[in-house]
């Protein structure tokens, strides 16, 4: 009985793993978008066989041994994400602009004092790179002819006894919401909100704990807003060495950080005579923090003085993730021709038990041709199997189910990057193109990414300054909720970066 359990804290609860993790969470933290130095970005990140750039160390750990001198760099970026959104034939757009630290790092090169040794030098480096920027803000609005937010609450409630989704006599909404979450989990909390908000009622003609929605009739005006912020960062500790100035070997030990906040708000209204509920406001907030570890191995070989080959392996990243959620619901219903407002604001932060997430590894092969001091061209090809993502512990029934869904929904994705550089005296001109396959088997749901980049650099000798511009596009269909109201907003996203890097020998 819920009544026999005490709250574990004012406004705080601890629950089981039964929360809202899904495939989109797994993909979000598995995709890496190294922002990098301006030179790196200008060549679309095609650096696996090149080295000589701080961000190239994040592609191939052997890259730091290519440096002739100790070197450091700092990069800042101006990022803009614009979205064109379509939802039931209504269109609108949004744009979000941020400035952030892109990259910071240094490599220290040590030459072997033994001139007879074929191990010519080794290098140690440490570098921070922003992997993903989560800042995003958009709105979808339209008239949905069929599905309502009431369907979301009905599907969460069906099969649940009324006593497991409602407040006991004398129990406040906050107490009931907290205890239901502690005992039964996220799904029952959603059903509780729907019931206490008068959106759902037990089906009196059914004896299997099914429910019906008080929102009926079709043509629902829906206004859905989405806002997210945060980053995924990577701190790499690197060791590399050179053998006979022809073969280079490296190792990275990486520490990863997740900081992600998301807020969604749905405003749904209708004027249907058959509908008791005329308006619903439903807010959901999520805060995610996490830390993880991975390692990388890499090698670069100079086949000739001009032609180079690289190969690197990124291990899976093993994350430990913490999540908090909060919710708010307000409804307007008509009784006896009079509108009555109902607010269900638990004022509770759900603190969930930490879980583990294993992202997929990646294998990258690279080629490069260096035209003396005139320039170069490079190519990277990578393979990443997203179906290997795993939520842990796998013994948990919910995680086992979602892992099976991941295996059936996600696929192996390939990517390739092409970059080039032409040098004229101290001035460098750069450009690149990249393509990344969707991690989903159905790329209509989450499309491929295409991008291009341009850049300039000027070398003052012991000091260099670089600028880069890059732009990429991807189309996705964002599903508003995982059950019930599963209609999707079609979003065409465009990512634009401007990067400035200052580099100097030390």
C-alpha positions in Angstrom: 0.0 0.0 0.0 1.3 3.4 -1.0 0.0 4.8 2.3 2.5 2.7 4.3 5.6 4.2 2.5 7.2 7.4 3.6 8.6 10.0 1.2 12.4 9.9 0.9 12.8 13.7 0.7 10.9 16.9 0.2 10.3 17.2 -3.5 12.7 14.3 -4.3 12.1 10.7 -5.0 14.2 7.7 -5.9 12.7 5.3 -8.4 13.5 2.1 -10.3 15.0 2.0 -13.8 11.4 2.4 -15.2 11.7 5.9 -16.7 11.7 7.3 -20.2 14.9 6.2 -21.8 14.5 5.4 -25.4 16.4 4.9 -28.7 16.7 8.7 -29.2 18.6 9.0 -26.0 21.0 6.3 -27.0 21.6 7.8 -30.4 22.0 11.4 -29.0 25.0 10.3 -26.8 26.5 8.0 -29.4 27.0 10.6 -32.2 30.2 12.5 -32.0 30.6 15.8 -33.9 34.1 16.9 -33.0 34.1 20.7 -33.4 37.8 21.0 -33.4 40.3 23.6 -34.7 39.5 25.9 -37.6 41.9 24.0 -39.9 40.3 20.7 -38.9 36.8 22.0 -39.6 37.8 23.7 -42.8 38.9 20.3 -44.2 35.7 18.6 -42.9 37.7 16.7 -40.3 39.6 14.5 -42.9 42.8 14.2 -40.8 43.2 10.5 -40.0 46.4 10.2 -42.0 47.8 13.7 -41.6 48.4 14.8 -38.0 50.1 18.0 -37.2 46.9 19.5 -35.8 45.6 19.3 -32.2 42.1 18.0 -33.3 43.6 15.4 -35.5 44.6 13.6 -32.3 40.9 12.9 -31.7 40.7 11.1 -35.0 44.0 9.2 -34.9 46.1 9.1 -31.7 49.3 8.7 -33.8 48.8 12.2 -35.1 50.6 14.0 -32.3 53.9 12.3 -33.2 53.7 14.1 -36.6 54.4 17.4 -34.9 58.0 18.6 -35.2 57.8 21.0 -32.3 55.7 21.3 -29.1 52.5 23.1 -30.0 49.3 24.5 -28.4 46.1 25.8 -29.8 42.8 27.4 -28.7 39.6 27.6 -30.7 36.3 29.4 -30.2 33.2 29.0 -32.3 30.1 30.8 -33.3 27.3 28.2 -33.9 23.9 28.6 -35.5 21.3 25.9 -35.8 18.3 26.8 -37.9 15.2 24.7 -38.4 12.4 24.6 -40.9 9.5 22.8 -39.2 6.4 21.3 -40.9 3.5 19.9 -38.8 0.2 19.0 -40.5 0.8 21.5 -43.4 1.7 24.4 -41.1 5.2 25.7 -41.4 7.5 27.8 -39.3 11.2 28.3 -38.7 13.6 28.9 -35.8 17.2 29.8 -35.2 19.6 29.4 -32.2 23.0 31.2 -32.0 25.7 30.3 -29.4 29.3 31.1 -28.8 31.5 28.5 -27.1 34.9 27.1 -26.5 35.6 24.7 -29.3 38.9 23.2 -28.5 41.9 23.6 -26.2 45.0 21.5 -26.1 48.8 21.2 -26.2 51.3 18.6 -27.4 54.9 18.2 -26.1 57.4 16.6 -28.4 60.5 14.9 -27.1 63.3 13.9 -29.5 65.4 10.9 -28.8 68.9 11.9 -27.8 70.2 8.5 -29.0 70.8 9.2 -32.7 71.3 5.5 -33.3 67.8 4.5 -32.2 65.1 4.1 -34.8 62.5 5.4 -32.3 63.1 9.0 -33.2 60.7 10.8 -30.9 57.7 10.5 -28.7 54.9 13.0 -27.8 52.6 13.6 -24.9 49.4 15.7 -25.3 46.2 16.7 -23.6 43.3 18.2 -25.5 39.7 19.1 -24.8 37.2 19.1 -27.7 33.5 19.8 -27.8 31.9 16.7 -29.3 28.3 17.8 -29.6 26.4 21.0 -29.0 22.9 20.3 -27.9 21.6 23.9 -28.1 18.3 23.8 -30.1 15.0 25.6 -30.0 11.9 25.2 -32.2 8.1 25.2 -32.3 5.7 22.9 -34.3 2.1 23.9 -34.6 -0.8 22.6 -36.6 -4.3 21.0 -36.5 -4.2 17.3 -35.9 -7.3 15.6 -37.4 -7.0 12.4 -35.4 -4.7 12.1 -32.4 -4.8 14.0 -29.1 -2.6 14.2 -26.1 -5.5 12.3 -24.4 -4.3 9.2 -26.3 -0.9 9.4 -24.6 -2.5 9.3 -21.1 -5.0 6.5 -22.1 -2.2 4.2 -23.4 -0.1 4.8 -20.3 -3.1 4.0 -18.1 -4.6 0.9 -19.9 -4.1 -2.2 -17.8 -3.4 -0.3 -14.6 -5.8 -0.6 -11.6 -7.3 2.7 -10.7 -5.8 2.5 -7.2 -2.3 2.5 -8.7 -2.8 5.7 -10.7 -4.8 7.9 -8.3 -4.4 9.7 -4.9 -5.7 8.0 -1.8 -8.2 9.9 0.4 -6.4 12.8 2.2 -3.3 12.4 0.1 -2.0 15.5 -1.7 -1.2 15.4 -5.4 2.5 15.8 -4.7 2.5 12.9 -2.2 0.6 10.6 -4.6 2.7 11.5 -7.6 5.9 10.9 -5.6 4.8 7.5 -4.1 3.3 6.2 -7.4 6.7 7.0 -9.0 8.6 5.3 -6.2 6.5 2.1 -6.3 5.3 1.8 -9.9 7.5 4.0 -12.1 7.2 6.5 -14.9 4.3 5.0 -16.8 1.9 5.1 -13.8 2.9 8.7 -13.1 1.7 9.6 -16.6 -1.6 7.8 -16.0 -1.9 9.6 -12.7 -1.5 13.0 -14.3 -4.2 12.2 -16.9 -6.6 10.9 -14.3 -6.2 13.7 -11.9 -6.4 16.2 -14.7 -9.8 14.7 -15.7 -8.4 13.7 -19.1 -9.1 10.0 -18.7 -11.7 8.0 -16.9 -12.2 4.2 -16.3 -14.2 2.5 -19.0 -17.3 1.3 -17.1 -18.1 -1.2 -19.8 -14.7 -2.8 -19.5 -13.4 -5.0 -16.7 -9.8 -5.1 -17.7 -8.7 -1.7 -16.3 -9.1 0.1 -19.6 -9.7 3.8 -19.8 -11.3 6.3 -22.2 -10.4 9.9 -23.0 -12.5 12.9 -22.3 -11.0 14.6 -25.3 -13.0 13.6 -28.4 -14.1 14.7 -31.9 -11.0 15.3 -33.9 -9.3 18.5 -35.2 -7.1 19.3 -32.3 -5.1 22.6 -32.3 -1.6 21.6 -31.2 1.3 23.9 -30.4 4.5 22.0 -29.3 7.6 23.8 -28.2 11.1 22.2 -27.8 14.1 23.7 -26.1 17.4 21.9 -25.3 20.9 23.0 -24.2 24.2 21.5 -23.2 27.1 19.7 -24.6 29.0 16.5 -24.9 32.7 17.0 -24.3 35.9 14.9 -24.5 39.2 15.2 -22.7 41.9 13.1 -24.4 45.3 12.1 -22.8 47.6 11.0 -25.6 50.9 9.2 -26.0 52.5 8.7 -29.5 55.8 7.7 -30.9 57.6 7.7 -34.3 59.6 4.8 -35.7 62.2 5.8 -38.3 60.1 8.8 -39.2 57.9 6.5 -41.3 55.6 4.7 -38.8 53.7 6.5 -36.1 51.8 4.8 -33.3 49.5 6.4 -30.7 47.1 5.8 -27.8 44.4 8.0 -26.3 42.7 7.6 -22.9 39.5 9.7 -23.1 37.3 11.1 -20.4 33.8 12.1 -21.6 31.2 14.5 -20.2 27.4 14.8 -20.8 25.4 17.8 -19.8 22.0 17.9 -21.4 18.8 19.8 -20.5 15.5 19.6 -22.4 12.1 21.1 -21.9 9.0 20.4 -24.0 5.6 22.1 -23.7 2.3 21.1 -25.5 -0.7 23.4 -25.7 -3.7 21.6 -27.2 -7.1 23.0 -27.6 -10.4 22.1 -29.3 -14.0 23.3 -29.6 -15.6 19.9 -30.1 -19.1 19.5 -28.7 -18.3 15.8 -27.7 -15.2 16.8 -25.8 -15.4 17.5 -22.1 -11.8 18.8 -22.0 -11.2 21.9 -24.2 -7.6 22.8 -23.4 -4.5 21.0 -22.1 -1.0 22.3 -21.2 1.6 19.6 -20.6 5.2 20.4 -19.7 8.1 17.9 -19.4 11.6 18.7 -18.2 14.7 16.5 -18.3 18.2 17.0 -17.0 20.9 14.5 -17.8 24.5 14.4 -16.6 27.0 11.7 -17.2 30.6 10.8 -17.4 32.3 8.1 -19.4 35.6 6.5 -20.6 36.9 5.3 -23.9 40.3 4.6 -25.5 41.7 4.9 -29.0 44.5 3.2 -30.9 46.0 4.5 -34.1 48.8 4.3 -36.6 50.0 6.3 -39.5 52.4 5.0 -42.2 54.4 7.1 -44.7 54.3 4.8 -47.7 56.4 7.4 -49.6 57.3 10.9 -48.5 54.1 12.1 -50.2 51.6 9.2 -49.7 50.3 8.4 -46.2 47.9 5.8 -44.8 46.2 5.9 -41.4 44.1 3.4 -39.4 42.4 4.1 -36.0 40.1 2.3 -33.7 37.7 4.1 -31.2 36.5 1.8 -28.5 32.9 2.0 -27.2 32.3 4.8 -24.6 31.2 3.4 -21.3 28.9 6.0 -19.7 27.4 6.3 -16.2 24.3 8.5 -16.6 22.1 10.4 -14.1 18.6 11.8 -14.9 16.1 14.0 -13.3 12.6 14.9 -14.6 9.7 17.1 -13.6 6.2 17.6 -15.0 3.3 20.0 -15.0 -0.3 19.6 -16.3 -3.1 22.1 -16.5 -6.5 21.4 -18.1 -9.8 23.2 -18.8 -13.0 21.2 -18.7 -16.6 22.1 -19.2 -19.2 21.2 -16.5 -22.7 22.5 -16.8 -21.6 24.9 -19.5 -19.0 26.4 -17.1 -15.2 26.2 -17.8 -13.2 24.8 -14.8 -9.5 24.9 -14.6 -7.6 22.0 -13.1 -3.8 22.3 -12.3 -1.8 19.1 -11.5 1.6 20.5 -10.4 3.3 17.8 -8.3 6.3 20.2 -7.7 8.4 17.0 -7.6 11.8 16.3 -9.1 12.1 12.6 -10.0 15.6 11.5 -9.3 16.3 8.1 -11.0 18.8 5.5 -10.2 21.9 5.8 -12.4 22.2 3.6 -15.4 25.0 2.7 -17.7 25.1 3.2 -21.5 27.6 1.7 -23.9 27.9 3.5 -27.2 29.3 1.8 -30.3 33.0 1.7 -31.3 34.3 3.1 -34.6 36.9 2.1 -37.1 38.4 4.7 -39.4 40.7 4.3 -42.4 42.5 7.2 -44.0 44.5 8.2 -47.0 46.5 11.4 -47.7 48.8 12.8 -50.3 51.1 15.7 -49.6 52.3 17.8 -52.5 55.5 19.0 -50.8 55.0 22.5 -49.4 52.2 23.3 -51.9 49.3 21.5 -50.3 47.6 18.2 -49.6 44.4 16.2 -50.1 43.0 13.7 -47.6 40.2 11.2 -47.3 38.7 9.4 -44.2 36.2 6.5 -44.2 34.6 5.4 -41.0 32.3 2.5 -39.9 30.1 2.6 -36.8 27.5 0.0 -35.8 24.8 1.7 -33.8 22.9 -1.5 -33.2 25.7 -2.4 -30.7 24.4 0.4 -28.3 23.5 -1.1 -25.0 21.7 0.1 -21.9 22.9 -1.6 -18.7 22.3 -3.5 -16.6 21.1 -5.8 -19.3 19.4 -8.0 -16.7 16.8 -5.3 -16.1 13.7 -6.3 -18.1 13.1 -2.7 -19.4 16.7 -2.3 -20.6 16.6 -5.7 -22.2 13.5 -4.8 -24.1 14.9 -1.5 -25.3 18.2 -3.1 -26.3 16.3 -5.6 -28.5 14.5 -2.6 -30.0 17.8 -0.9 -30.7 19.1 -4.0 -32.4 16.1 -4.1 -34.6 15.9 -0.3 -35.4 19.5 0.9 -35.7 22.1 -0.1 -38.3 25.7 0.2 -39.3 26.4 3.7 -40.5 29.4 4.7 -42.7 30.8 8.2 -43.2 33.4 9.7 -45.4 35.2 13.0 -45.4 37.3 14.7 -48.1 39.6 17.6 -47.4 42.2 19.7 -49.2 44.6 22.5 -48.6 46.6 24.7 -51.0 49.4 26.9 -49.6 50.7 30.1 -51.1 53.6 31.4 -49.1 52.3 31.9 -45.6 48.6 31.7 -46.7 46.6 28.5 -46.8 43.3 27.9 -48.6 41.2 25.0 -47.4 38.0 23.2 -48.3 36.2 19.9 -47.6 33.0 17.8 -47.9 31.5 15.2 -45.6 28.7 12.6 -45.7 27.3 10.6 -42.8 24.7 7.9 -43.1 21.8 7.8 -40.8 22.2 5.4 -37.8 18.6 4.2 -38.4 17.6 1.5 -40.8 14.7 3.8 -41.8 16.4 6.9 -42.9 13.1 8.6 -43.6 12.8 8.9 -39.8 16.4 10.3 -39.4 18.1 11.3 -42.6 21.7 11.3 -43.8 23.9 14.3 -43.2 25.7 16.3 -45.9 28.1 19.1 -45.3 30.8 21.3 -46.8 33.5 23.6 -45.4 35.9 26.4 -46.3 38.8 28.1 -44.5 41.8 30.3 -44.5 45.0 30.2 -42.5 48.1 32.4 -42.1 51.4 31.2 -40.6 53.5 33.8 -38.9 56.3 31.2 -38.1 55.9 30.3 -34.5 52.3 31.5 -34.5 49.3 30.8 -36.7 45.8 32.1 -37.0 43.0 30.1 -38.8 39.4 30.7 -39.8 36.8 28.2 -40.9 33.2 28.2 -42.1 31.2 24.9 -42.3 27.6 24.0 -43.0 25.7 20.8 -42.9 22.1 19.7 -43.2 19.9 16.8 -42.0 16.2 16.0 -42.2 14.4 14.2 -39.3 10.9 13.3 -38.3 10.6 14.1 -34.6 7.9 12.1 -32.9 6.2 14.2 -30.2 5.6 11.3 -27.8 6.6 7.7 -27.7 3.0 6.4 -27.4 -0.5 7.8 -28.0 0.3 11.2 -29.7 3.0 9.7 -32.0 2.6 12.1 -34.9 5.9 13.6 -36.0 7.1 17.1 -36.9 9.2 17.2 -40.1 12.3 19.2 -39.4 15.0 20.2 -41.8 18.0 21.3 -39.7 20.9 23.4 -40.9 24.1 23.7 -38.8 26.4 26.6 -39.5 29.8 27.1 -37.7 32.4 29.9 -37.7 35.6 28.9 -36.0 38.7 30.9 -35.0 41.9 29.2 -33.9 45.1 30.6 -32.4 48.0 28.3 -32.5 51.6 28.7 -31.4 54.8 26.7 -30.9 55.9 26.2 -27.3 
